[in-house]
Amino acid sequence: MGLMQYGALALGKKIRKKEASVLEAVTEALDAIQEKENVIHSFVTLSDTYALKRAKEVQKQIDDGTLVSPLAGVPVAVKDNLCTRGIRTTCGSKMLEHFVPAYTAEAVSRLENAGAIVIGKTNMDEFAMGSTTETSYFGATRNPWNQEHVPGGSSGGSCAAVAAQECPCALGSDTGGSIRQPAAFCGVTGIKPTYGTVSRYGLVAYGSSLDQIGPIARDVSDCAAVLEAIAAWDQKDATSIARRDMDVTAALVDDVRGMKIGIPKAYFGGGLNREVKEAVLAAAETLKEKGAITEEFEFDLAEYALPAYYVIACAEASSNLARFDGVRYGYRASGYEGLHAMYKKSRSEGFGPEVKRRIMLGAFVLSAGYYDAYYLKALRVKTLIKREFDQAFERYDAILAPAAPTTAPRVGSSLSDPMQMYLGDLYTVSANLAGLPAISVPCGRDQNGLPIGLQLIGDCFQEKKIIRTAYAYEQSRKEWDA
Amino acid sequence: MSGQYETVIGLEVHVELATETKIFCGCSTAFGGTPNAHTCPVCTGMPGALPTLNRKAVEHAIAVGLATNCEITKDCKFDRKHYFYPDNPQNYQISQLYLPICRNGSVAIETEGGGKKQIGIHEIHMEEDAGKLVHDEVENCSIIDFNRSGVPLIEIVSEPDMRSAEEVIAYLEKLRLMIQYLGASDCKLQEGSMRVDVNLSVRRAGSAAYGTRTEMKNLNSFKAITRAIAQEAGRQTKRLASGMCVVQETRRWDDANERSYAMRSKEDAQDYRYFPDPDLAPVHISDAWIEEIRARQPEFRTEKIARYQRVYKLPLYDAEVLTETKEMADFFEAVAAVSGKPKKASNWLMGETMRLLKENGMEAGEIRFCAQHLAKLIALVDDGTISGPVAKEVFAKMFDTDIDPERYVEENGLKTVHDQDALRDALMQALNDNPKSVEDYRNGKEKALGFLVGQTMKAMQGKANPKMALALLKEILSE
């Protein structure tokens, strides 16, 4: 069995037991990428030279006993919106095609300090705007389960890389579902932590009040291990929170007896694919059989989450992306007359259509005369949604829902109808608006063999509850990928 | 014509806060330096960089707010102000619109008639400074220095309560001194650590409604401000008097040619698309924090003047002159403490010190000699070790290189000669050399004595004790 067929923790264990060397692990990851990239295209940039150098350093630290982390020597793929010193960071955009950061994102540094080896930067929707990884300037990533289908997005490259066994784990970012939805489409596990749990320093911002970095891996245990490594208070991020309860691997317990799980009716209505609905409800049934108490409840504001999300995310994006102007770094158009033309031409040529759409939408909702009607109203909806979640979590330990209304759509079928694409975020955006932790775990496949994801949403700071629920479910899951 | 019109002025004053590091990152705020030496991913707007608030900047802003009788906003927030310009690396400036840190304050100024007038403070908000754009004519390109990018600023927005250039200068001087006393900024207009924009309108005297205002920029000295106000008030009055209207616009002052020209009108006004910065949490300012800052507030000028008169028994004039800058006041207090002779300390500082400072184009903060040395000099004169003229000479030396006056007097043999014989010889010489003066004295001209003593002092290179010389001279002449 090749090393890339092992999960992150299993591979880490083999390395610690000297059954495999770090160099072998890195080499096999690079070989697997070499073999599959033509078809899958998970990566924008490979950091092979760097990874081989790091492999030697980490091996030495393992050998002399200075590095005992469970992830030591494990290859990891990093979404291309996380800055990596000396390794170009494109955000899937022509704008940053040649941008090489001078510093490394805090989450990546923490993972590297735990001995993980960055093997490359994964493809994504341009500036994380999209749900299919098709808006990338560097071409679409394909779903490893069926190459005619998209891997989801925006962390499509990271999820596809893990699903295609190019590496055992990856980092993604989730602003409105960008970890959970592609994880569901690719049949892997992903966690969006509570807002503030993982430092955003070095994450190229999309929607600052919604963005969170999280792990993507083959199972719940691996995700928990990666999350434990990256979660920490960081003084460089004013929105980061000091937590003492991030020993989340302690929650890997196969016991859900007495746990109360709420099922929001609004998430199982029209628009939800029948096969997805059946698989997710079957997962609820499995949890019930294991002793959990499941109960349907009304979630009245569900329908307002999506418009509020797009107003807030786009408003913040229009501001965050203002810095890409061709002045200090990034794409600068050639042939312009004066400053204004330089801005206009560089940004017109450097950004793709989806990014431009969201910048314009965001600039509109922030403009004088519309600010109250759109942006402030969206903030009020956000507050109300958080309140409704608070009420729900007075009764439930976790909320169970689909990660996406459908399985992975065909390549090319989504971009022509952006509204339809936006509707695909229906079940994921609420967790971002309310800052809640949520996990996506595979729970079945449709008749075409495409994976289906189960989403568990927890109350703020209750990662352990959803990790435990997901882990317990995973232990009793039928052979979903058979 | 102008008698029928009244000028109405409000000011926007930007002040760079004297923090060691920038407002949202750890880079140095030092003025000058190699271009882009004091920069990092945060203050150059690199992707993924995040701001974190410098608490010291908040403390300075609160201190200025308290000194100007403002209400402190307990939960203030930062907002993003969007505009594209290359010196603004994020293409938004982090500022405060919705919840500025201080509001509703006032500053009392003395008016020409000797009365007092309150100038209202609308608000004080915090923001980050921009970088500096340099146009290279030779290479025909623009280059940017981000050293200043992220330096903390406060903008003090007054109400339109001023009616003349005199009031404006009185307000600015009061504000500047207060901020300098607080140590919140050095407030140098030339270096740009204090920048003043003048909002000015005119209206018919007695009218309750305000006229259309213009905003004047690029005012780099109090003199320029005074000139610009006179010119702009005249320009607007002339327009109104001849039936034309004033256009709401931003104007740039050209001090060399004493005229201003329009930069942009209200129609060109940008939509800054302000919204709360999601990267920064609201700043909670507790009562305890405010009280802590209040307890640290220094003694301001008015209080100092009163204390100098009360404790040091100085005349009002001395107290006023010494407190014109905080540096001079601090230095005076140090000399007064060491010497125990406040009036003499005051005389030296207001006399020789200020004269030499002015001559050398220096400021009080640049005084090189230490308080201990000036105290020693005072003691040397007091106990008759050296004469007044010698003291001046020693002082000049001390002003240049901070020598120890005691040792200098010793080494250069400047001690007053108390030897009666030497003095008598010198006096006899003076009498012989100036028979006319002797005759004048005998004819009742007392003044002639002074001349003779002076000649004697000169002959003895100032080392004579003038009192002793005078007594001896009278003795000789009466013989």
Interface residues (C-beta under 8 A of the other chain):
Chain A: N81 L82 C83 T89 C91 L96 F99 P101 A102 Y103 A105 R200 Y201 G202 L203 V204 A205 G207 S208 S209 Q235 K236 D237 A238 T239 A315 E316 S318 S319 A322 R323 F324 D325 V327 R328 Y329 L339 Y343 A363 L366 S367 A368 Y371 Y375
Chain B: P41 T44 G45 M46 P47 G48 A49 L50 P51 T52 L53 R80 H82 F84 P86 P89 Q90 N91 Y92 I144 D271 R273 Y274 F275 P278 D279 L280 A281
